[in-house]
Amino acid sequence: MSKNLLRSGAIVSAMTFISRILGLVRDVVVANLMGAGVAADVFFFANKIPNFLRRLFAEGAFAQAFVPVLTEYKQQQDQEEVRQLVAKVAGTLGLVVTVVTLIGVVASPVIAGLFGTGWFKAWLAGEPDGEKFVLASSLLKITFPYLWFITFTGLSGAILNAYNRFAVAAFTPVFLNVAIISCAIYLGPQLDQPEYALAWGVFLGGLIQFCFQLPFMARLGFLRRPSWGWNHSGVKRIRTLMIPALFGVSVAQINLLFDTFIASFLMTGSISWLYYSDRLLEFPLGLFGIAIATVILPNLSQKHVAKSREGFSLTMEWGVKMVCVLGLPAAVGLMVLSEPMLQVLFMRGEFGADDVLRSAASLKAYSLGLLFFMLIKVLAPGYYSRQDTKTPVRIGIIAMACNMLFNIILVFKFAYVGLALATSLSALLNAALLYRGLHQQQVFRLQRSGLVFIAKVIFSALLMGVLIHYFAPSREQWLAYSWWQSAATLGFAIAAAALSYLVCLLGLGIRPRHLRTNAAT
């Protein structure tokens, strides 16, 4: 089982790595084009709203409810029943999302006013910031249809993952990045407002992702005409599981939107600085955390259906150990090298040294929560695979309430950095409560060997961080370097950090076999 998981995880990570690299290229292009000014703030806002709903209808709540039911159908029903389930789900979900998308396009000014209240108030008062509200309303009409495309892309991806076609779904986001980069480079210079080019890039990226997966779905025999199936037994079960899952996934997204709401009252650039720092955080989160969570959810669902409690627990422990061994050094590295990373990637064009320093401050705050973001991705499937969507919801609501409280407390002292810090603190609480719930339900508990393993990883990551901090150039030296000098120095620092981390792990007795399990396939 461990070899299969490692191979699947490596495939997803490799495809995700390509996507994340292009994502960084995309952000470099955007930073060069718009920096962290008014246009950048508004584009990131207009892109965030459909992405919030994407987490609900596509990759988040829907996948967590759909994959366990699909896995059960796959193991207990014939293939025709599975295909009928997919057709009913596609028709039912498709109609709902079509209605939501049309409402979003027509009511874009209402949505812009709701989530960008600070801009809306400025517009009512005739203040300069009011132009952000007008621009956001216009851009939302272009970016909102992305929701429709990505919902069906998410449905296809969940099916492909259930049939162990992990590479296709993991590679699909590459096309979104290519579309945005292409529109920024070729369409942006042709427009007076280049943010419109980026919005059209989002639209085209969604369309291309949707079309890319169709041949693979046809090869599996799932490309059938969607049909309404609200009362279909499988759809009803998915609905039952999805409703609480909607609240669970909404927690993190509502927190992000609440951050955006507060940031709309802060100084211009706050949303952009948070965005650029979050993008660097998303790189290891997607590369490791989401990749591992993607491959263990179908596996956990299979173990649950087969009533293999030991296999279930061993799979969970494998996931936790993997995110620790990969996530901890990533978090330490982001914290210590935040400024040179942002400088090398983004400091050009409209993105200046001040933007680097301000984005680095929020990146350090986000880095504190990276491991906990990853653990949430791995621990939550321990509930969803057993078709328990209510417990994560209760935990998520607690975390959301605390995050809002942290926001209110910390934003007065740390401004936009307080929003990032509050997010990290709520992630810590969320991960701790998820683990405690699994422990109390006697589903999963880290064994002593696992705790010793994690302690060794923590020591190795901290030692790596101390070495980087001690030998790295000062802030003034980094800023005095040319781009090539900065890039070369940063590359050497990352390589040396990775080497020191691996040497320390080996010195403490950790070997590749410790990342394997004995669970049966």
Beta strands, then each sheet from edge to edge (+ up, - down):
end
